[in-house]
Amino acid sequence: MIGMSKASREERRQGASLLRGKFLPDSTYDERLLDRRGSTEWLHMDPWRVLRIQAEFVEGFGQLAELPPAVTVFGSARTPSDSPDYALGESLGRALAEAGYAVITGGGPGCMEAANKGARLAGGVSVGLGIELPFEQKLNDYVDLGVEFRYFFVRKTMFVKYACGFVALPGGFGTLDELFEALTLVQTRKVTSFPVILMGTEFWSGLLDWIRETLVGTGKISPVDLDLVRVTDDVDEAVGIIVEADQDRQLGLRDL
């Protein structure tokens, strides 16, 4: 057997990792932790980001775990306060609160503010889950419980985990992102008894036509997948869909 030099056999364990050769560090984690000198680049390295992500999950779970049954409402941050869409969002927030649901939004202005406003003025629980953006966007004044996130995917988890339904008011890329995220989770049965409702039939009709004609028409999704989304202009109908699905879910849990 060909022998190996002592230097080539040197190794070090670092947690679950085994390091040899050129991967051997010239100092230990304790040394680097306790050394006040040197670069602060470690703050931006991936292992540190993992801890920051973990901390965001812990904070979100801790703040939201004791919410009453909740509904996530999304819509454009650019909706002016004197528009019909804003009025629709406010009416929806009020009706959800009166039905006993907390209202969760992205915490921003526009349709999100409208839903938070309706919930708060009705005496309900108004929640805003904000996100760090390159441009300033503070939580709106109608949020009673606000949590700010660095990472979109952590925030998305909170939107779904603590909600029993999802309502999309007219909106842009952010609203579409959340909409299709929710639809994918329902389609793949990652979440069950989770209604997805689009409010504003005129606004959403073009997208639904494209889904029906192009996605279903070319076999990209099944015809039954169209049943995963409900469309209405009526606030009472939207709340009724959520209540019915919530009751079915509770019955299913009791039957387990």
C-alpha positions in Angstrom: 0.0 0.0 0.0 1.3 3.4 -0.9 1.8 5.4 2.3 0.4 8.8 2.9 2.2 11.7 4.6 1.1 12.8 8.0 0.1 16.2 6.5 -2.2 14.6 4.0 -4.0 12.7 6.7 -4.7 15.7 8.9 -8.4 16.3 9.4 -10.8 18.2 11.6 -14.4 17.7 12.6 -16.6 20.8 12.5 -20.1 19.7 13.6 -21.4 17.3 11.0 -18.6 18.2 8.6 -15.2 16.5 8.0 -12.5 18.8 6.7 -9.2 17.6 5.1 -6.4 19.0 3.0 -7.0 22.5 1.6 -10.3 22.8 3.5 -8.6 22.7 6.9 -9.1 26.2 8.5 -6.3 28.0 10.2 -8.5 28.8 13.3 -11.4 27.4 15.2 -15.0 28.7 15.3 -14.4 29.7 19.0 -11.3 31.7 18.0 -13.2 33.6 15.3 -16.2 34.1 17.5 -14.2 35.6 20.3 -11.9 37.7 18.1 -13.0 41.3 18.1 -10.8 42.1 15.2 -11.2 41.4 11.5 -13.8 41.6 8.8 -17.6 41.6 9.4 -18.2 39.8 6.1 -19.3 36.7 8.2 -22.6 38.6 8.8 -23.5 38.1 5.2 -22.4 34.5 4.7 -24.8 31.7 4.0 -24.5 29.9 7.4 -25.4 33.1 9.2 -28.3 33.7 6.8 -29.6 30.3 7.8 -29.8 31.4 11.4 -31.4 34.7 10.4 -34.0 32.7 8.4 -34.6 30.4 11.4 -35.1 33.4 13.6 -37.7 34.8 11.2 -39.6 31.5 11.3 -39.5 31.5 15.1 -40.6 35.1 15.4 -43.5 34.5 13.0 -44.7 31.3 14.6 -44.5 32.9 18.0 -46.4 36.0 17.1 -49.1 34.3 15.0 -49.7 31.0 16.8 -52.5 32.2 19.0 -54.5 34.0 16.3 -58.1 33.2 15.9 -59.1 31.6 12.6 -57.8 33.9 9.9 -58.2 34.8 6.3 -55.3 36.2 4.1 -56.3 39.1 1.9 -54.2 40.3 -0.9 -54.4 43.2 -3.4 -52.6 46.0 -5.0 -50.6 48.4 -2.8 -51.3 51.1 -5.5 -55.0 51.2 -5.1 -56.1 54.7 -4.2 -58.3 55.2 -1.1 -61.2 56.6 -3.1 -61.5 53.7 -5.6 -64.1 51.0 -5.7 -61.5 48.3 -5.1 -60.5 50.0 -1.8 -64.2 50.1 -0.8 -64.5 46.5 -1.6 -61.5 45.6 0.5 -62.8 47.6 3.4 -66.2 45.9 3.2 -64.5 42.5 3.0 -62.3 43.1 6.0 -65.3 44.3 8.0 -67.4 41.2 7.0 -64.6 38.8 7.8 -64.1 40.3 11.3 -67.9 40.2 12.0 -67.8 36.5 11.0 -65.1 35.9 13.6 -62.0 35.8 11.4 -58.7 37.7 11.8 -57.6 39.5 8.7 -54.0 39.0 7.5 -52.6 41.2 4.8 -49.1 42.2 3.5 -49.5 45.2 5.8 -49.0 47.8 3.0 -51.2 50.5 1.6 -53.9 50.2 -1.0 -56.2 47.1 -0.9 -54.2 45.7 2.0 -54.8 48.8 4.1 -58.5 48.7 3.1 -58.9 45.1 4.4 -57.0 45.9 7.6 -59.1 49.0 8.1 -62.4 47.2 7.7 -61.3 44.5 10.2 -60.1 47.0 12.8 -63.1 49.3 12.6 -65.3 46.2 13.1 -63.4 45.3 16.3 -61.6 42.4 14.7 -58.0 41.3 14.7 -56.0 43.1 12.0 -52.6 41.6 11.1 -49.9 42.9 8.7 -47.0 40.9 7.5 -44.5 43.3 6.0 -41.5 42.7 3.9 -38.2 44.5 3.5 -38.1 46.3 0.1 -35.6 48.5 -1.7 -38.2 51.3 -1.5 -39.8 52.5 1.7 -43.2 50.8 2.6 -44.2 51.0 6.2 -47.0 49.0 7.8 -50.3 50.8 7.4 -52.0 52.5 10.4 -54.8 49.9 10.7 -52.5 47.0 11.6 -52.7 46.0 15.2 -50.2 43.1 15.0 -47.4 43.7 12.6 -44.4 41.4 11.8 -41.7 42.6 9.4 -39.8 39.9 7.3 -36.5 39.9 5.4 -37.4 36.9 3.3 -40.3 36.5 1.0 -40.5 32.7 1.4 -40.8 33.0 5.2 -43.5 35.5 4.9 -45.4 33.3 2.4 -45.3 30.4 4.9 -47.0 32.6 7.4 -49.7 33.8 5.0 -50.8 30.2 4.4 -50.0 28.4 7.7 -52.2 30.7 9.8 -55.1 31.2 7.3 -58.1 29.0 6.5 -58.7 30.9 3.2 -57.3 33.3 0.7 -58.9 36.2 -1.0 -57.3 38.1 -3.9 -58.5 41.6 -4.7 -57.3 43.2 -7.9 -53.5 43.5 -7.8 -50.2 43.2 -9.6 -47.3 40.8 -9.6 -47.2 40.4 -5.8 -50.9 39.4 -5.8 -50.4 37.1 -8.7 -47.4 35.5 -7.0 -49.4 34.8 -3.8 -52.4 33.6 -5.8 -50.6 31.0 -7.8 -48.6 29.9 -4.8 -51.9 29.2 -3.0 -53.4 27.5 -6.0 -50.3 25.3 -6.3 -50.5 24.2 -2.7 -54.2 23.4 -3.0 -53.7 21.6 -6.3 -50.9 19.4 -4.9 -52.8 18.9 -1.7 -50.2 20.5 0.5 -53.2 22.3 2.1 -56.8 21.1 2.2 -60.1 22.8 2.6 -58.5 26.0 1.7 -60.7 28.2 -0.5 -59.1 30.6 -3.0 -61.4 33.4 -3.9 -60.9 36.1 -6.6 -62.9 39.3 -6.0 -63.6 41.5 -9.0 -65.0 39.4 -11.9 -64.3 42.1 -14.5 -60.6 42.4 -13.4 -60.0 38.6 -13.2 -62.0 37.5 -16.3 -59.1 37.9 -18.8 -56.8 35.7 -16.6 -59.5 33.1 -16.1 -60.1 33.0 -19.9 -56.4 32.4 -20.5 -56.3 29.7 -17.9 -59.4 28.0 -19.4 -58.4 28.3 -23.0 -54.6 27.9 -22.8 -53.7 25.9 -19.7 -56.7 23.6 -19.8 -56.9 23.7 -23.6 -53.3 22.5 -24.0 -53.4 20.0 -21.1 -51.2 21.9 -18.8 -53.7 21.6 -16.0 -56.8 19.5 -15.7 -60.4 20.8 -16.2 -61.1 20.1 -12.5 -58.3 22.5 -11.5 -60.6 25.3 -12.5 -62.8 24.4 -9.5 -59.9 25.3 -7.2 -60.7 29.0 -7.6 -64.0 30.9 -7.0 -64.8 34.3 -8.4 -67.3 36.8 -7.1 -68.1 40.5 -6.6 -70.2 39.8 -3.5 -68.6 40.1 -0.1 -71.3 38.0 1.7 -70.7 35.2 -0.9 -67.0 35.3 -0.4 -67.3 35.1 3.4 -69.9 32.3 3.0 -67.5 30.2 0.9 -64.8 30.6 3.6 -67.2 29.7 6.5 -68.5 26.6 4.6 -65.0 25.4 3.9 -63.9 26.0 7.5 -66.9 24.0 8.8 -66.1 21.1 6.5 -62.5 21.2 7.7 -63.6 21.1 11.3 -65.9 18.1 10.6 -63.0 16.3 8.9 -60.8 16.8 11.9 -63.5 15.5 14.2 -63.9 12.4 12.0 -60.1 11.5 12.2 
